[in-house]
Structures are given as C-alpha cells and as structure tokens.
C-alpha cells in the first residue's frame, strides 16, 4: 500500500510573478517502494502563532489582532491562511514539488496583520495534506486517499514574506478606504495639486497638526 511522507523544506519569493506570491518547496517520499503515478494534492496552510515568542514591540503591533497580552492565552489561536490544490507528477522513491502560495498585502486581513506585525524570526506554519494518490498495484491502476494525518510544520522566515511583498510594494503600505472617503481624498489631492497619494496624506496630517496646535 502506498504511503507518502510530506515535508516542507524551503520557501522563496516569486520575483517574476504578476501578483505577490512565494513558492513553498515540498519533499515527498514514498516509503514502501510502490510506484506513484500521480497525486492530486490538497494542502491547507495554517498559521500557528502560539508556537513562537514575541517582543514587546511585536506585541504592540499585534494588539488589534490578539488584544492585550494578558488575554493571549485565550486569544492567540491558529489562523487559516489558505487551501491550495496541485498535481504532483508520478515518481518512485521521492520527489520535490513546488507549491505556489499567493500573498496579499491587504492589511484588513488577519494573516497580513500578523505577518506585518512581526519584526524578525519566523512565521510558524502548519501544512495539512489531503487528496488522492494514483498508483500501480499488480500492474493495475490503484487509487488511494492521502490520510488526513499527513502534515508538516514549517518555520517560514519573515524575511521571505517581506521580500515577497517588497517586490510589488517597495517601501510602501496598503490600506482600504470607502468610496466616499476616496472621493474626498481625490478632491483634496486635486484642489491642492498634490502629485502623489503619499503627499496627500502627509498634507492632511500636517493640516491636522496645525489645527491641534492652534487650539492649544
């Protein structure tokens, strides 16, 4: 009977992708000597924030996500990142396979809030595998399910995520506003002949500071 062992052994930023993304490198081993014709693989990726320590500054960054540190024993729970599907070509013994992982820089999303709140170190990931194994037994095609117990922990370096995002949003951040707010910002930008959105927000902050000083 086919038995597969999965291990995530690396991650790299996709330098030439149209959207932010990275590639997870999987090592897949078949332990019984059986031939694998193909694997229709599903991979659920989960962030397990309880598996690392945090500096005081990181804890402050993550306050919106987990609340006060006194409550972290109750609030720091696994975060579902995504579920991916891929076809692994046939092999005997062991093989490696690249798993594309798309990323977002939307700071309204819990996973991005978590990633961006870390200064250094690793992002503790847990990869949970399922799917269908197509093999050959006694010269005939055999179909087996990947057991739900198959998983692999992987410490994703924070630097890889920062490189991934930085390739598309260098030295910048992203946030979402309502359409009404966007229209108001656009009018302010046009009225003041401001060349960029960064200059627009800086001008609004400077104006707010002037009003604050004037009222004191």
TIDREN-688180 format. One record per residue: x, y, z of N, C-alpha, C in turn. Coordinates in steps of 0.05 Angstrom, whole numbers, padded with zeros to 5 digits, always signed. Each point is the difference from the previous one (the first is absolute). Layout:
N
XYZXYZXYZ ...
//
This chain:
216
+00017-00024+00000-00017+00024+00000+00018+00025+00000 -00007+00019-00017+00015+00025-00002-00001+00015+00026 +00023+00010+00009+00002+00017+00024+00018+00024-00006 -00011+00024+00002+00015+00024-00006+00007+00015+00025 +00024+00012+00000+00009+00018+00022+00006+00027-00013 -00012+00021+00011+00003+00027-00011+00017+00017+00019 +00016+00017-00012+00017+00019+00015+00004+00025-00016 -00005+00023+00013+00006+00026-00013+00029+00007+00007 +00016+00004-00020+00029+00004+00005+00011+00027-00008 -00018+00018-00010+00010+00026-00007-00021+00018-00011 +00006+00026-00003-00019+00019-00011+00016+00023-00013 -00009+00008-00024+00013+00023-00014-00021+00019-00011 +00007+00025-00002-00017+00020-00012-00001-00004-00030 -00024+00003-00012-00002-00002-00029+00006+00028-00012 +00024+00003-00011+00009+00026-00009-00013+00009-00025 -00011-00018-00016-00011+00008-00026-00030-00005-00003 -00014-00005+00023-00029-00004-00002-00014+00027-00003 -00024-00002-00012-00016+00024-00005-00012+00011+00025 -00004-00017+00020-00011+00009+00026+00019-00011+00022 -00001+00011+00024+00017-00010+00021-00004-00029+00005 +00022-00015+00003-00002-00029+00005+00027-00011+00007 -00001-00023+00013+00025-00015+00006-00004-00029-00008 +00021-00015+00000+00000-00028-00006+00009-00016+00024 -00016-00019+00009+00008-00019+00021+00011-00025-00014 +00022-00009+00010+00013-00024-00011-00007-00024+00016 -00014-00019-00012-00008-00025+00014+00018-00023-00008 +00007-00016+00020+00014-00025-00005-00020-00023+00007 -00005-00017-00019-00020-00021+00003+00015-00027-00003 -00003-00018+00020+00013-00026-00001-00021-00022+00001 +00003-00021-00016-00016-00024+00001+00016-00021+00014 -00010-00011+00023+00017-00016+00018-00002-00030-00004 -00018-00010-00018-00003-00028-00003+00012-00011-00026 +00011+00017-00017+00011-00009-00025-00020-00001-00023 -00025+00007+00005-00021+00000-00020+00004+00023-00020 -00009-00004-00024+00001+00021-00021-00024+00018+00003 +00005+00026-00001-00021+00020+00001-00004+00012-00028 -00024-00003-00011-00006+00010-00027-00005+00030+00001 -00013+00010+00021-00006+00029+00003-00014+00004+00027 +00001+00024+00009-00015+00007+00025-00015+00026-00005 -00027-00001+00003-00017+00024+00000+00000+00010+00029 +00018+00019+00006+00005+00008+00027-00014+00025+00008 -00011+00000+00024-00011+00024+00013+00016+00006+00025 +00005+00026+00004+00016+00008+00023-00013+00023+00014 -00009-00005+00024-00011+00022+00017+00024+00011+00016 +00003+00027-00002+00022+00013+00014-00011+00017+00023 +00011-00005+00024-00010+00013+00024+00024+00014+00014 -00005+00024+00010+00019+00014+00016-00005-00008+00029 +00022-00007+00015-00003-00008+00028+00016+00020+00017 -00012+00023+00006+00015+00022+00013+00009-00008+00029 -00013-00019+00012+00007-00008+00027+00027-00014+00002 +00012-00006-00023+00024-00016-00001+00025+00017-00001 -00002+00027+00005+00024+00016+00001-00003+00022+00022 +00023+00012+00006+00000+00021+00020-00001+00027-00014 -00008+00021+00015-00003+00027-00012+00013+00021+00017 +00013+00019-00013+00011+00022+00015-00022+00019+00008 +00007+00019+00018-00020+00020+00009-00011+00016-00023 +00018+00007-00019-00008+00016-00023-00019-00016-00018 +00006-00026-00004-00017-00017-00016-00027-00003+00013 +00000-00003+00026-00026-00003+00015-00017+00025-00004 +00013+00024+00000-00015+00024-00005-00011+00001-00029 +00016-00009-00019-00010-00001-00028-00024-00019-00003 +00000-00021+00016-00021-00021-00003-00024+00004+00018 -00001+00024+00013-00022+00005+00019-00027-00002-00013 -00002+00012-00025-00026-00001-00014-00009-00028-00005 +00019-00018-00003-00007-00028-00007-00005-00017+00024 +00016+00003+00021-00003-00018+00023-00008+00014+00026 +00000+00027+00001-00007+00014+00024+00023+00002+00019 -00006+00007+00025+00021+00002+00021+00014-00026+00005 +00026+00001+00006+00016-00024+00004-00011-00018+00023 -00013+00013+00019-00011-00015+00022-00022-00020-00009 -00011+00005-00024-00021-00017-00010+00009-00019-00022 +00026+00000-00005+00011-00015-00023-00004-00030+00003 -00001-00010+00025-00005-00029+00004-00027-00008-00012 -00019+00018-00002-00026-00006-00011-00003+00010-00029 +00015+00021-00008-00005+00012-00026+00019-00009-00022 +00024-00009+00008+00020-00008-00020-00007-00029-00010 -00014-00001-00022-00009-00026-00011+00010-00003-00029 +00000-00024-00010+00008-00004-00028-00017+00017-00020 +00013+00009-00021-00013+00017-00020+00001-00015-00027 -00023-00005-00012-00001-00013-00026+00011+00019-00021 +00021-00009-00015+00012+00017-00020-00013-00005-00027 +00001-00025-00010-00011-00006-00026-00001-00030-00004 -00014-00009-00021+00001-00028-00009+00007-00001-00029 +00021-00015-00007+00010-00001-00027-00003-00028-00012 -00002-00002-00026-00002-00025-00014+00022-00001-00021 +00011-00023-00004+00022-00004-00020+00001-00029-00009 +00011-00004-00024+00004-00027-00010+00030-00007+00001 +00006-00021+00014+00028-00009+00003+00004-00022-00021 +00020+00003-00018+00005-00021-00020+00009-00026+00013 -00001-00022-00016+00008-00026+00011+00029-00002+00008 +00006-00017+00018+00028-00004+00010+00002-00027+00014 +00024-00008+00005+00006-00023+00016+00022+00008+00020 -00005-00007+00025+00019+00008+00021-00006+00027+00013 +00010+00021-00012-00005+00026+00010+00001+00021-00022 -00012+00023+00005+00000+00021-00020-00002+00027+00015 +00005+00022-00014-00005+00026+00011-00021+00014-00018 -00015+00017+00011-00022+00013-00015-00004+00029+00011 -00003+00019-00019-00004+00028+00008-00030+00005+00003 -00006+00013+00022-00028+00007+00006-00003+00030+00001 -00012+00012-00021-00003+00030-00001-00020+00009+00022 +00009+00020+00015-00016+00012+00021-00005+00029-00005 -00024+00008-00010-00005+00029-00004-00002+00015+00026 +00008+00025+00000+00000+00017+00024-00016+00025-00006 -00011+00011+00022-00013+00026-00002+00013+00020+00019 -00002+00026-00007+00010+00021+00018-00023+00016+00011 -00024-00012+00000-00024+00013+00012+00002-00001+00030 +00004+00022+00013+00004+00001+00029-00025-00003+00016 -00023-00003-00014-00025-00007+00013-00002-00030+00006 +00016-00016-00013-00001-00029+00002+00018-00009+00024 -00010-00019+00015+00013-00008+00025+00029-00010-00005 +00003-00016-00021+00027-00011-00005+00020+00022-00006 -00008+00020-00016+00018+00022-00007+00006+00017+00025 -00020+00004+00017+00004+00014+00025+00022-00014+00016 -00002-00026+00001+00019-00016+00015+00028+00002-00012 +00002-00005-00026+00026+00001-00014+00014+00027+00004 -00016+00022-00005+00012+00026+00001+00007+00009+00029 -00011-00013+00020+00005+00007+00027+00026-00013+00011 +00013-00017-00016+00024-00014+00010+00025+00015-00010 +00019+00004+00018+00024+00014-00007+00021-00019-00013 +00001-00024+00010+00021-00019-00009-00008-00028+00008 +00018-00019-00005-00006-00027+00008-00015-00016-00021 -00019-00016+00009-00014-00018-00018-00030+00002+00004 -00015-00008-00020-00029-00002+00001-00006-00030+00002 -00011-00010+00022-00004-00028+00004-00024-00010-00017 +00005-00016-00020-00020-00010-00018-00004-00030+00006 -00025-00009-00004-00006-00029+00000-00014-00006-00026 +00011-00019-00015-00011-00009-00026-00015-00026+00005 -00026-00001-00006-00016-00023+00003-00007-00011-00027 +00006-00026-00005-00002-00011-00027-00024-00019-00002 -00012+00000-00024-00021-00019-00007+00000-00003-00030 -00017-00017-00011-00001-00003-00029-00001-00029-00008 +00007-00005-00025-00003-00026-00012+00027-00009-00012 +00008-00025+00006+00025-00011-00011-00008-00020-00021 +00012+00003-00024-00004-00019-00021+00026-00017-00002 -00003-00026+00003+00024-00017+00000-00004-00024-00018 +00019-00018+00001-00001-00025-00016+00004-00023+00019 -00020-00018+00002+00002-00024+00016-00007-00024-00017 +00018-00020-00001-00004-00024-00017-00006+00007-00029 +00014+00021-00009-00003+00007-00028-00026+00015-00006 -00015+00007+00020-00026+00014-00005+00000+00027+00016 -00015+00018-00010-00003+00026+00013-00014-00003+00026 +00011+00012+00021-00012+00000+00027-00003+00028+00010 -00022+00005+00013-00006+00027+00011-00001-00001+00030 +00015+00017+00013+00000+00001+00029-00004+00029+00009 -00010+00004+00024-00003+00027+00011+00024+00007+00017 +00009+00025-00001+00020+00010+00018-00012+00002+00028 +00010-00014+00020-00012+00001+00027+00001+00029+00011 -00021+00006+00015-00002+00027+00011+00022+00005+00021 +00013-00021+00009+00021+00003+00020+00026+00011-00011 +00003+00002-00027+00025+00009-00012+00002+00031+00003 +00022+00008+00012+00005+00029+00004+00029+00006+00002 +00007+00025-00001+00028+00009+00002+00001+00028+00011 +00016+00004+00021+00004+00027+00011+00023+00013-00015 -00003+00026-00005+00022+00014-00013+00003+00028+00011 +00024+00008+00009+00005+00027+00010+00007+00018-00023 -00020+00014-00011+00004+00018-00023+00015+00025+00010 +00023+00006-00011+00014+00025+00009-00016+00025-00007 -00002+00018+00020-00014+00025-00005+00013+00015-00023 +00026-00003-00003+00014+00014-00022-00010-00008-00028 -00008-00025-00003-00011-00009-00026-00026+00014-00006 -00017+00002+00020-00026+00014-00004+00006+00030-00006 +00018+00012+00014+00006+00029-00005+00012+00003-00029 +00016-00018-00008+00011+00001-00027-00022-00003-00021 -00019-00018+00005-00022-00005-00018-00017+00025-00004 -00007+00013+00022-00017+00024-00001+00016+00023-00011 +00026+00002+00008+00016+00022-00009+00005+00000-00030 -00002-00023-00013+00004+00000-00029-00023+00015-00015 -00023+00001+00012-00023+00013-00012-00008+00027+00013 +00007+00002+00026-00007+00025+00015+00025+00009+00014 +00021+00009-00014+00025+00008+00013-00004+00025+00017 +00010-00002+00025-00001+00022+00019-00027+00013+00001 -00021-00016+00001-00027+00011+00000-00019-00018+00015 -00023+00010+00008-00021-00015+00013-00026+00003-00015 -00019-00017+00006-00026+00000-00014-00022-00001+00020 -00021+00016-00004-00023-00002+00017-00025+00007-00016 -00023-00008+00010-00025+00002-00014-00017+00023+00012 -00013+00016-00017-00019+00021+00009-00026-00003-00015 -00021+00012+00010-00026-00001-00013+00001+00018-00026 -00019-00004-00018+00000+00016-00024-00005+00029+00006 -00016+00006+00020-00005+00028+00007+00026+00013+00010 +00015-00014+00017+00025+00011+00010+00020+00003-00023 +00000-00019-00019+00018+00002-00023-00007+00024-00017 -00025+00006-00004-00009+00023-00015+00009+00026+00013 -00003+00001+00027+00009+00024+00015+00030+00003-00002 +00015-00022+00002+00029+00002-00003+00008+00010-00028 -00014-00010-00020+00006+00007-00027-00005+00030-00005 -00021+00011+00012-00006+00028-00003+00021+00017+00014 +00008-00008+00024+00021+00014+00015+00026-00001-00016 +00007-00022-00011+00025-00003-00015+00000+00018-00025 -00023+00001-00014-00002+00016-00024+00000+00030+00008 -00014+00008+00020-00003+00028+00008+00027+00011+00009 +00017-00017+00011+00026+00010+00010+00023-00007-00019 -00007-00011-00023+00020-00007-00021+00023-00018+00012 -00008-00020+00015+00019-00018+00012+00006-00023-00019 +00026-00007-00004+00007-00019-00021-00005-00029+00007 +00000-00008+00026-00003-00028+00007-00019-00002+00024 -00009-00025+00004-00018-00005+00023+00016+00002+00027 +00025-00006-00001+00017+00003+00024+00002+00029+00008 +00004+00018-00019+00001+00028+00005-00028+00010+00010 -00021-00011-00011-00027+00008+00008-00005-00007+00030 +00007-00024+00008-00004-00007+00028+00018+00016+00018 +00025+00005-00009+00018+00016+00016-00011+00028+00004 -00012+00012-00021-00011+00027+00002-00024+00000+00020 -00016-00021-00001-00023-00001+00019+00010-00003+00029 +00021-00016+00004+00011-00003+00027+00012+00027+00010 +00014+00014-00018+00011+00026+00007-00022+00020+00007 -00021-00001-00015-00023+00018+00005-00013-00006+00026 -00002-00026+00007-00012-00008+00025+00017+00009+00024 +00027-00001-00004+00018+00008+00021-00001+00030+00005 -00003+00015-00022-00002+00029+00002-00026+00008+00015 -00021-00013-00006-00026+00006+00014+00003-00007+00030 +00014-00023+00005+00003-00008+00028+00017+00021+00015 +00022+00010-00012+00016+00020+00013-00015+00026+00004 -00017+00007-00020-00015+00025+00002-00020+00000+00022 -00011-00024+00006-00021-00002+00021+00012-00002+00028 +00026-00004+00002+00013-00002+00026+00005+00027+00013 
//
